[in-house]
Amino acid sequence: EAQVTQNPRYLITVTGKKLTVTCSQNMNHEYMSWYRQDPGLGLRQIYYSMNVEVTDKGDVPEGYKVSRKEKRNFPLILESPSPNQTSLYFCASSWGGSNNEQFFGPGTRLTVL
Amino acid sequence: EDKVVQSPLSLVVHEGDTVTLNCSYEVTNFRSLLWYKQEKKAPTFLFMLTSSGFEKKSGRLSSILDKKELFSILNITATQTGDSAIYLCAGKHSGGSNYKLTFGKGTLLTVNP
């Protein structure tokens, strides 16, 4: 089944404890992206990647890191999480090019205490 | 600054009503406009429009893009309770070989029986 998977789906952690949220897609998509969704603010793009080893900042990259060492994986790293990073995170992927829909993962609900 | 504005933010209707959701955008190097439906989980793709005046239809849902006036509408006829969701609009825009998605804050549609 074609899908985007994220792990973990739920995470409660404490300030400053490094964490990684994994994202994997099995559709051989070139483009992958991370979003956060907050009430009243909608979906905001954190980072995106056009292909392996090619990443770029979205609208809210501060406090996050990404890497794209393999085409299928695009982990999101929070080196020192803070409470303002409590949010619902979505990973998405699509074929390269400008006219392709994005497929979203199921979401990761992160709480930073 | 790139932005996408949706209206109304929230809408409550009765089953059988017709609703029109609005999306205006100001993004650099616009490529296409996308609509998503989000229930209690990840957004699911509805439409992508790239050409002005081109209407897309899928059952009771239809959408039009006006690239001159920089807006799109999503129309739902004969609404059902299953249409209750957040509807997200996003502008896809590019800079060189990269492209980004900027989302609006969404319209929360509630369809009452």
Interface residues (C-beta under 8 A of the other chain):
Chain A: Y31 S33 Y35 G40 L41 G42 L43 R44 Q45 Y48 M50 D56 G58 D59 F90 S98 N99 N100 E101 Q102 F103 F104 G105 P106 G107
Chain B: R31 S32 L34 K41 A42 P43 T44 F45 M48 T50 L88 A90 K92 S94 S97 N98 Y99 K100 L101 T102 F103 G104 K105 G106
